[in-house]
Amino acid sequence: MNAPEQTEDKSDACAASRDGLSASFQASFFAMCRLGSFPWHDLERSLQDASSADVLSDILQKTVHHPLCKNNPPSVKYRRLFLSELIKRHEASAAEPLDDVYDALAAVLGAEEEPVCHKSYLLPSGDFVTVSESVAVISEGTTGLVTWEAALHLAEWALENLGAFSGRSVLELGSGAGLAGLVVCRACSPRRYTFSDCHPSVLQRLHGNVRLNGLAPRRDPCPGPAVSVEELDWEAVTSERLQEFEADTVIASDVVYDPDIVCCLVQLLSKILQCPPQGRCPDVYVASTVRNPETYGLFKSELSKAAIRHQAIPGPERQVFPYNRTTTIEILKLYS
Ligand SMILES: C[S@@+](CC[C@H](N)C(=O)[O-])C[C@H]1O[C@@H](n2cnc3c(N)ncnc32)[C@H](O)[C@@H]1O
């Protein structure tokens, strides 16, 4: 027979591994990660080792029963698939059935699918950043209504490079749904943050996401960054307008994806890097998913033609947000 201390140690270890498992399910669920990326094998092991009802209840509390899921839920289809998979794995383990899981699935089966869903990402502080997104990857003729991996990569890099943002005025180009900027505003203490894009629906969504994260645009001297959302078309913006942002740092993620817009993007970057005689040039960082090496090569060669030097800098070391890391993502620092 185990000594009481050994039994206590074992149950503490069980509780700790259960917490780790449900935390991992929570992070993946709210970020709407591919179901295949969930730690199903750990769940199956855990269902055999511990009380299956405790394990499943923990997971339900941290996902579909979490208050965040009431206010800013992942899509109906995603919740349905998630619960169906949970039931399948649970049934395969031959554990006692848990009514709560079936009730949760029944509730979501009756819900109507909407064109908009929410993805939430846990910051190291324990707070969530939430973005409202389109369910479709491309909708209303734009790629800007969903979060792309490069935004998550840049956000992770920002968390490790606070000096590039803290106390600074930051301008973001092609913000899309706004994830990178929301993370910077919530965790990197910029003095001022300007989200920008050119597409009317993206700008509307950006306004909504800024408000959703308690960053209502304001310019008064309250604590926290002065946040604004601006229409800024790379093709049309003037050097004078760019100077109004007084940017110390300029960032962009996943803006190098279409050879047709590479030239106007480089022209814009050239204007940004035209430093005022007495002033300091902003630090410019562009994070790109290298889907098509030709398009990326074109971007680099256009930078060189415009006399903009570029250097790939080390990416983030720590994985904070769950996302698909199979494609190469590179962050370039640009210099005049
Ligand atoms: C692939 S999305 C990336 C969105 C976001 N940065 C991310 O990584 O999730 C590209 C973004 O660039 C914006 N964009 C494309 N052409 C633009 C232009 N000429 N002026 C301003 N924004 C533009 C799009 O509206 C879209 O939001």
The ligand as an SDF file (V2000), in Angstrom:
LIG
                    3D

 27 29  0  0  0  0  0  0  0  0999 V2000
   -2.9570   39.1870  -45.7910 C   0  0  0  0  0  0  0  0  0  0  0  0
   -3.7090   40.5470  -45.0050 S   0  0  0  0  0  0  0  0  0  0  0  0
   -2.7400   40.6850  -43.5100 C   0  0  0  0  0  0  0  0  0  0  0  0
   -3.5370   41.2970  -42.3960 C   0  0  0  0  0  0  0  0  0  0  0  0
   -2.7950   41.3470  -41.0390 C   0  0  0  0  0  0  0  0  0  0  0  0
   -1.6600   42.2110  -41.0890 N   0  0  0  0  0  0  0  0  0  0  0  0
   -2.3880   39.9590  -40.5980 C   0  0  0  0  0  0  0  0  0  0  0  0
   -1.2020   39.6000  -40.7130 O   0  0  0  0  0  0  0  0  0  0  0  0
   -3.2630   39.2120  -40.1060 O   0  0  0  0  0  0  0  0  0  0  0  0
   -3.1110   41.9520  -45.9400 C   0  0  0  0  0  0  0  0  0  0  0  0
   -3.6680   43.2940  -45.4940 C   0  0  0  0  0  0  0  0  0  0  0  0
   -3.0490   44.3320  -46.2850 O   0  0  0  0  0  0  0  0  0  0  0  0
   -4.0510   45.2770  -46.6310 C   0  0  0  0  0  0  0  0  0  0  0  0
   -3.6750   45.9700  -47.8740 N   0  0  0  0  0  0  0  0  0  0  0  0
   -3.4870   45.4440  -49.1030 C   0  0  0  0  0  0  0  0  0  0  0  0
   -3.2250   46.4110  -50.0100 N   0  0  0  0  0  0  0  0  0  0  0  0
   -3.2200   47.5790  -49.3250 C   0  0  0  0  0  0  0  0  0  0  0  0
   -3.0210   48.9370  -49.6990 C   0  0  0  0  0  0  0  0  0  0  0  0
   -2.7830   49.2860  -50.9640 N   0  0  0  0  0  0  0  0  0  0  0  0
   -3.0960   49.8860  -48.7420 N   0  0  0  0  0  0  0  0  0  0  0  0
   -3.3470   49.5280  -47.4490 C   0  0  0  0  0  0  0  0  0  0  0  0
   -3.5620   48.2610  -47.0200 N   0  0  0  0  0  0  0  0  0  0  0  0
   -3.5140   47.3030  -47.9610 C   0  0  0  0  0  0  0  0  0  0  0  0
   -5.3210   44.4420  -46.8210 C   0  0  0  0  0  0  0  0  0  0  0  0
   -6.4890   45.2130  -46.7230 O   0  0  0  0  0  0  0  0  0  0  0  0
   -5.1760   43.4290  -45.6990 C   0  0  0  0  0  0  0  0  0  0  0  0
   -5.7750   43.8670  -44.5230 O   0  0  0  0  0  0  0  0  0  0  0  0
  1  2  1  0
  2  3  1  0
  2 10  1  0
  3  4  1  0
  4  5  1  0
  5  6  1  0
  5  7  1  0
  7  8  2  0
  7  9  1  0
 10 11  1  0
 11 12  1  0
 11 26  1  0
 12 13  1  0
 13 14  1  0
 13 24  1  0
 14 15  1  0
 14 23  1  0
 15 16  2  0
 16 17  1  0
 17 18  1  0
 17 23  2  0
 18 19  1  0
 18 20  2  0
 20 21  1  0
 21 22  2  0
 22 23  1  0
 24 25  1  0
 24 26  1  0
 26 27  1  0
M  CHG  2   2   1   9  -1
M  END
$$$$
